[in-house]
Amino acid sequence: MAAHAHGGTRPLAYITGASSGIGQALAARYVELGWRVALVARRAGDIEAWASAQGWGPQTCRVYAADVRDVASIVRAGRQCIEEQGLPDVVIANAGISVGVDTEQEEDLEVIRATFETNNLGMAATFQPFVKPMRERRRGTLVGVASVAAIRGLPGHGAYCASKAGVVSYCESLRVESRPFGLRVVTLVPGYIATPLTQRNTYPMPFLMQPADFARKAVAAIDAQTSYRVIPWQMGIVAKLLRILPNPLYDRVVSGRGRKKRQGE
């Protein structure tokens, strides 16, 4: 992928949830390709330490402290990036949380709220500062990170599955709205990636992928402006099969599967 310069500057990728896992791997991949990066995370100190350990100077990397659940803080981070580094070429809304829930438990309603605030409202708030200027420029790519959990509901995983299904539909709406302005929207649908988020899973995770391998394939899909891409492709086949399974059969297949752990379990 060429680091195509615009007006003499290296292109810029803006990434949320950059302090671990997929976000970190995407940042490393873009820098490897000669891009500049704007990294957003709640734990700004951690990510600054990591970036300086990579040997990235301020010309390559800037860090913005924001929590995607705090709309004002994430919108402010986007505006600050435009002011300090210019309008990005690619914006990746990657921040997300995954916690098991049981609707029988009243306290889990707050977990459901937090999940939607992070995974859905947080994504819209991440994109918001960039939509108008990118449409005016008639160029740019917004990337939403969903999950194969979007495809069918999984036991104990109602909040996450629903939120990620929401990501897919939201990105599709945004894609159609943005087309006339030359603005692209890419939906990435990761399978199981070896990150701190999946480490606690007690159930089998087929086709588990390393973050760096995911990042390589993801950046290629973003560069090709693919509207929707399941990574790895094997999970794409599994996903398609799951989608066409009749409900009674699907219910039998997943009913014995391990539940996602609830908070504090």
N, C-alpha and C positions, 0 to 999 in steps of 0.2 A: 504494500500500500504506500503510495507516494505521499510524502508530507508536502502537499501542495501549498505553496505560500500564497497568501492573499495580501497584496500591498506590501510585500517584502517581509511580513512577519510569519512566523511558523503558525500553523493552525492550532486551535485551542479546543480541548475537551474539558467539559465541566461535569464532575462526577460526585453524586451524593453517596452516603454510606461507604465512604472511602477508607474507613479505618481498619477494615479487615476483609478477608475473603475475596469475593468477586470484585468489589470496588477497588481494592488494592491491586489485584491482578490486572484489571482494565487500565488503571493508571500506569502501571509498569509497562504494559504493552504499548500504550500510546507514546510514552517517552522513548521507548525503544525505536519507534517509528519516526522519531524526530519532532513530535508534537510538544506543545506546552500543555500543562494541566492545571485546572482549578479544582481543588479537592475540598469537599464539604463533609464535616463530621461533627458529632457532639463532642467527642474527645479530641479536640484540635491538637493538644500537646502530644498525644500518641502519634498522630499522623505527621506532625512536624518533625518529630524525632526520627520516624521511619523514613521520611523524604530526605532528611539530611544524611541519614545512613546510606541512602542510595547515591549520595553525592549530587543531588539536584539543588541547584541554586535558585534564587528568586526569579531569574530569567526563565526558568523551566517550570517552576511549581509555586503556586500560592495556596495557602490553606485558609479556609473560612469556617469559623465555628458557628454551627447552627443546628437546631433540632427540627427535623421535618414535621414533628407534631405541633411545633410552635410556628404557625403560619407567618407571623410578622418576622420572625428570625430567619426563616428560609427565603422569604421574598427579599429581605434585606441583603442576604448573602448573594443572591443572584444579581441584584443591582450593583452591589459592591464589586463583583467580578467584572461586570460590564465597564464600570468606571476605571478599575485598576488594570485589567488585562484586555479589555475590548470584548466585543460580542463573540461568544464561542461559535465554533462550527458544528460541534456536537454537544448535546446536553443529555446526560444519562441519569435518569431517576432510578437509582439502584437501592436506596435505603429501604429496608424492610424488616419486619419482625415476624417470628413464627412461634406461637405458643399454643399448646393444646387447650381446648375448652370443653366444658360439659355444661349444657344449658340448664341442667338441674341445679347447678351451683350459682347462687345469686352473685357471688363475688366475681365469677367469670364474665359477667356482663361488662365489667370494667375492662377486662382483657380484650373483649370483642371491640369495645370502643377504641382502645389503644391501637388495636390492629388496623381498624379502618382509618383512624387518624394518621397512622404512619404510612400504610401501604397505598391508600387511595387519596385522601385529602393531601397528604404530604407530597404525592407525585404531582398533583395538579398545582400545588403551591411552588414546587420546584420548577415546573415549566413556565408558570405565569409571567415572570419578568422578561422572558426571552421571546414569547410568542409575537408580540407586536413588532419589536425591532427586527426579528428574523423575517417576518412577513414583509416588512418594508424593504429589507435587503433582498428579498426573494430568494433566500438560500439559507439552509440550516437543516439539521436533523435532530429531532427529539426522540429519545430512546426510553421506552418503558420496560423495566425488567419484571416480567410476570413469573410463572412457574408452571410446571406440568400439573401441579395441584389445582390449577384453574379448570382442568378438563372434566374431572368428576369429583364429587364430594367424597372425602375419606373420613373414616370414623375418628372422632376426637379432634378433627381438624377443620371444623366448620368455619371458624373465623378466618383462617388462612386461605382455605379453598375459596370461600366467598370473596375475600378481598382480592385474590389473584384473578378470579374470574372477572371481577370488577375492573381490574387493570386492563385485561384483554379488551373488554367492551369499550372502556374509556379511551384507550389508545386508538381503537378502530374509529370511534366518533371523531377524535382529534385528527386522525389521518385524513378522513374524508373532508373535514372542514378546511384543512390546511393545504390540500392539493392545489387549489387555484392560485395560491400565493407562492408556489415553488418550495414550500416547506415540507420536509419529509418526516414521517413518523414510523419508527421501527419498533416492533414488539418482540422482545427476546423472551424465550420460554425455556429456562434452564431445567434440566432434569436434576439428578442428585449431584451436587458439587461438594467436594471435601472442604467444608468451611466450619468455623466454630458453631454455626447455626445447625448443621447436620450432625455434628459430633455426638450429640446427646440422643440421637434417634436409636431406638431399640429394635427397629424392624429392618429387614433386608433392604438395601438400596442398590438396585440393579444399575449397571453402567455408570457407577460412581466415577466422577471425572475430577482431575486436578484443576484448581483455579486458573493456572497459567494456560492449560490446554483450552479451557472454556474461553478465556479472554482472547486467544488467537482466533478462534472460530467466530466469536461474537464481533470482534472488530472487523473481520472480513465481511460478515453479514451487514453490519452498519455501513461499511464502505460501499457495498453493493446496493444499499438502500432497499434491502429485502423487507417487505412489509411485516412478515411474521416468520420467525425461525425458531424451531425447537432444537436445542443443543444438549446432548449429542443426538445425531439423527436416529439412532436406535430407539431413543425415548419417543421420538416423533411417531414411529411405527406403533409402539406400545400405546401411545396416546390416542392414535386414530382407532386402534382396535377397541380400547376402553370406551371410546365415544359411541361406537356402534353396538356395543353389547346391550342386549335388552335388559331392562331393570332387574327382573327376577334373577337373571344369571349374574349380573354385576353384583347384586346384593349378596349372593351366595359366595362369590369369589372374595369379596373384601371383608365380609363380616368377621372372619377369624383373624384378620390382620391386627398387629399391635397398634394401640392407640397412641396418638401424640401425647407426650407428657404435659400435664398441666403445670402452671406456675407453682414452684415450690415442691414439685414431686421429684 
